[in-house]
Amino acid sequence: MILLCSFAVGLGLRANTKKGKHSTLVTVYLERKRTSKGIRSIVRPLIGTIDPTCTWMELNSPEESGMALVTVIGNNGQSLTDRIEFSDLKSVLDVSELDLGVYTISVEFENGAIYIGQFEFI
């Protein structure tokens, strides 16, 4: 009986999310891959936070950065490309059109710095 109730509650929670998807990760860490001066492994990561409804991702840059080109590519063939501007080290990316799947996200800044990470909607 308890198992049946737990299963029904799980289905109810999943049904209330948009398109039945939710994020398995609340925070995404994007590692800095290269700069115009070469590889730097000591630099803090760019941090992405996905909202519980999976409609947007807030990106927090570890440095002053200005404009960036964001590319999201999924294992399901879906992709998203957007140019965003960071103000006060933060920016928001709309991810509401992405379906279920595993995605690789790349953020390339004007100064040549590239951050890469991965997230999943299930």
Secondary structure, DSSP 4 states (H G I P E B T S, - for coil): -HHHHHHHHHHHHHHTSGGG--BS-SEEEEEEEEBTTB--SSSPPEEEEE-TTSSEEEEE-SS---EEEEEEEETTS-EEEEEEE-BTTEEEEE-TT--SEEEEEEEEETTS-EEEEEEEE-
